[in-house]
Amino acid sequence: MTFMTNGKPWPRTLVEAWLFVRVVGLVALLRVLLPRVQIAKLLSWLAPRHIPTTARPQLLDKAVVYTDAFLWRFHFPLPGNCLPRSLVLYYLATRLGFTVQFCCGVQRNGDTLKGHAWLTREGKTFLEEGSPEKQFVVTFSFPNR
């Protein structure tokens, strides 16, 4: 990974630059759509017609770095970045050859509920640290398998 002088990764190739543009565009689009469109409808729009047979893990690693960096700098008005992060990475992972599932769950904290969104692949947490499925009860998944 190439770093600028302040330690932030930048795209080195045209493919990586296009990936970066897609991340920025998706985050901007989600900022507008999330308050107005149901999650199930958004996911149906983000779902691919088919998933490529050849996975591109290095490019997916870059997608995670770009997504996390962009969301860290430009927070959503909603609490937490897990929802836009999971939606962006669902879109990109499926187009980079990974069959993943988008999950939302809740956890009771006293009198309140805490929500979280994440991806799974082959039944295991994907592109996230920890094990949210052990802390949260899944209330929605897409595609529902």
HELIX and SHEET records of a PDB file:
HELIX    1   1 LEU A   14  LEU A   33  1                                  20    
HELIX    2   2 ILE A   39  LEU A   46  1                                   8    
HELIX    3   3 PRO A   57  ARG A   73  1                                  17    
HELIX    4   4 CYS A   82  ARG A   95  1                                  14    
HELIX    5   5 PRO A  132  GLN A  135  1                                   4    
SHEET    1   A 4 LYS A 124  PHE A 126  0                                        
SHEET    2   A 4 THR A 112  ARG A 121 -1                                        
SHEET    3   A 4 GLN A 101  ASN A 109 -1                                        
SHEET    4   A 4 VAL A 137  PHE A 142 -1                                        
END                                                                             
